[in-house]
Amino acid sequence: MNLKKQLYEGLLTKNPVTVQLLGMCSTMAITTSLFNGLGMGAAVTIILTCSNILISALRKFIPNEIRIAAYVTIIAGFVTIVDLAIQAFLPELSTSLGVFIPLIVVNCIILGRAEAFASKNTVLASTLDGIFQGIGYTVALTIVCVIRELLGSGTFGGGLLNGGEGIRVIPQQYPAMLLVMPVGGFLVLGCVIAGSQWLMKHLEMKNKKKEAAK
């Protein structure tokens, strides 16, 4: 278990959104405001971490033949808890995210980490994996949200700041770029993925130069 490596993988080299391209449905649909991005990211992080912990703890008791069904049942239980909590304490977020909170049950990020990591590693390692993968997901989601909201609506912090209207950054007289539309999500995500790939290549070359200098 390597904390630095797991964090680096979650944020960059194995980021669920920019590298593994998982959970694209919710990424395209809800990334129109900072409020949505942070809310969805927090929900996925909590569910992913809790699911990883329980699946890792039960990995030796779950028969291999029914493991996927068992994973989905565990994930569905945590999704229900989080969904009801959001409805009770953050009804605006629940309305904004809509069906995409219940759909976390079949989110490839959650099920993928359960199968690829939690079912093969200790509880502590699986807990950290859930946290770091969740952080990476939230960061990627937030970047897409900020860009789409800023260029599409001209505001920052929609749903959170200035009574929920967000801070006006681009004057209203300037035409919006319509990045809040579905096609905008694909364009922004493509740019974010390209930036992520450039950063990974840059860091890789930098590390190679350091090793060569030793």
C-alpha positions in Angstrom: 0.0 0.0 0.0 1.5 3.3 -1.1 -0.5 6.4 -0.2 1.3 8.7 -2.6 0.9 6.3 -5.5 -2.8 5.7 -4.8 -3.5 9.4 -4.6 -1.5 10.1 -7.8 -3.5 7.3 -9.6 -6.8 8.6 -8.4 -6.1 12.2 -9.4 -4.2 11.6 -12.6 -3.0 8.3 -14.1 -6.1 6.3 -13.2 -8.6 9.1 -12.9 -12.1 7.6 -13.4 -13.3 10.3 -15.7 -10.2 11.5 -17.7 -8.4 8.2 -18.1 -10.7 5.3 -17.4 -13.7 7.2 -19.0 -16.2 5.7 -16.5 -19.5 7.3 -15.4 -19.8 9.3 -18.6 -23.6 9.4 -18.4 -23.7 11.4 -15.2 -20.6 13.4 -16.2 -22.3 14.7 -19.3 -25.7 15.3 -17.8 -25.1 17.1 -14.5 -21.9 19.1 -15.0 -23.7 22.4 -15.6 -23.0 24.1 -12.3 -20.5 23.9 -9.4 -23.2 22.8 -7.0 -24.1 19.8 -9.1 -20.4 18.8 -9.5 -19.6 19.0 -5.8 -22.8 17.3 -4.8 -22.4 14.4 -7.2 -18.7 14.0 -6.4 -19.4 13.9 -2.7 -22.2 11.3 -3.2 -20.0 9.0 -5.4 -17.0 9.3 -3.0 -19.1 8.3 0.1 -20.8 5.4 -1.7 -17.6 4.2 -3.3 -15.7 4.3 0.0 -18.4 2.6 2.0 -18.9 0.0 -0.7 -15.2 -0.7 -0.9 -15.0 -1.2 2.8 -17.8 -3.7 3.1 -16.9 -5.6 -0.1 -13.3 -5.9 1.1 -14.4 -7.1 4.5 -16.7 -9.7 3.0 -14.5 -10.7 0.1 -13.6 -14.1 1.5 -17.2 -14.9 2.3 -18.9 -14.0 -1.0 -19.0 -16.9 -3.4 -17.3 -16.2 -6.7 -20.4 -17.2 -8.7 -22.6 -14.5 -7.2 -20.1 -11.8 -6.5 -21.4 -9.3 -9.0 -25.0 -9.7 -7.6 -23.6 -9.3 -4.1 -21.6 -6.1 -5.1 -24.7 -4.6 -6.7 -26.8 -5.3 -3.6 -24.2 -3.7 -1.3 -23.8 -0.7 -3.6 -27.6 -0.3 -3.9 -28.0 -0.2 -0.1 -25.5 2.6 0.3 -27.0 4.5 -2.7 -30.4 4.3 -1.0 -29.0 5.7 2.2 -27.2 8.6 0.5 -30.2 9.3 -1.8 -32.6 9.6 1.2 -30.1 11.7 3.1 -29.8 14.1 0.2 -33.6 14.3 -0.2 -34.0 15.1 3.5 -31.1 17.6 4.0 -30.4 19.0 0.4 -33.7 18.9 -1.5 -32.4 21.4 -4.1 -29.5 19.1 -4.9 -31.8 16.1 -5.1 -34.0 17.9 -7.6 -31.1 19.1 -9.6 -29.4 15.7 -9.9 -32.7 13.8 -10.3 -32.4 10.2 -11.4 -28.6 10.3 -11.5 -28.3 9.6 -7.8 -30.2 6.3 -7.9 -28.3 5.4 -11.1 -25.0 5.4 -9.1 -26.1 1.7 -8.4 -25.0 0.8 -11.9 -22.2 3.4 -12.2 -19.1 1.7 -13.7 -16.8 3.5 -11.3 -18.3 1.9 -8.2 -18.7 -1.6 -9.6 -15.3 -1.4 -11.4 -13.4 -0.6 -8.2 -15.3 -3.3 -6.3 -14.3 -5.9 -8.9 -10.8 -4.7 -9.6 -9.6 -3.5 -6.2 -11.8 -4.0 -3.1 -12.4 -7.7 -3.8 -8.6 -8.4 -3.8 -7.2 -6.0 -1.2 -7.5 -5.3 2.5 -10.1 -3.0 4.1 -7.6 -0.2 4.7 -6.2 -0.2 1.2 -9.8 -0.4 -0.2 -10.8 2.5 2.0 -8.0 4.7 0.7 -8.7 3.6 -2.9 -12.3 4.6 -2.5 -11.4 8.0 -1.1 -8.7 8.8 -3.7 -10.7 7.6 -6.6 -13.6 9.6 -5.3 -11.4 12.7 -5.0 -10.2 12.2 -8.6 -13.7 11.9 -9.8 -14.8 15.0 -7.9 -11.9 17.1 -9.2 -12.5 16.1 -12.8 -16.2 16.7 -12.4 -15.6 20.1 -10.8 -13.3 21.3 -13.5 -15.8 20.4 -16.2 -18.6 22.1 -14.2 -16.7 25.3 -13.7 -15.8 25.6 -17.4 -19.3 24.8 -18.6 -21.0 27.1 -16.2 -18.5 30.0 -16.7 -18.6 29.9 -20.5 -22.2 28.7 -20.8 -24.0 30.8 -18.2 -21.4 33.4 -17.4 -21.5 32.6 -13.7 -19.4 30.9 -11.1 -20.7 28.9 -8.1 -24.2 28.4 -9.3 -26.4 26.8 -6.6 -23.9 27.7 -3.9 -23.0 31.4 -4.0 -25.0 34.6 -4.3 -28.3 33.1 -3.2 -27.9 30.2 -5.5 -27.6 32.3 -8.7 -23.8 32.2 -8.7 -21.4 35.1 -9.1 -21.8 36.9 -12.4 -18.4 36.8 -14.2 -19.3 37.4 -17.8 -21.7 40.3 -18.4 -25.2 39.2 -19.6 -25.0 41.3 -22.8 -22.3 38.9 -24.1 -23.8 35.9 -25.8 -23.3 32.5 -24.1 -21.4 29.7 -25.7 -24.1 27.2 -25.1 -21.7 24.9 -23.3 -24.5 24.0 -20.9 -26.0 22.1 -23.8 -25.1 18.4 -24.2 -22.7 19.0 -27.0 -20.9 21.5 -24.7 -20.3 18.7 -22.2 -18.5 16.6 -24.8 -16.4 19.5 -26.0 -15.3 20.5 -22.5 -14.6 17.0 -21.4 -12.5 16.4 -24.5 -10.4 19.5 -23.7 -10.0 18.4 -20.0 -8.9 14.9 -21.1 -6.4 16.4 -23.5 -5.0 18.6 -20.8 -4.8 15.6 -18.4 -2.9 13.6 -21.0 -0.5 16.5 -21.7 0.2 16.8 -17.9 0.9 13.1 -17.5 3.3 13.2 -20.5 5.0 16.3 -19.1 5.4 14.7 -15.6 6.7 11.5 -17.2 9.3 13.3 -19.2 10.3 15.4 -16.1 10.8 12.2 -14.1 12.9 10.6 -16.8 15.2 13.7 -16.9 15.6 13.5 -13.1 16.5 9.8 -13.3 18.9 10.4 -16.2 20.6 13.2 -14.2 21.3 11.0 -11.2 
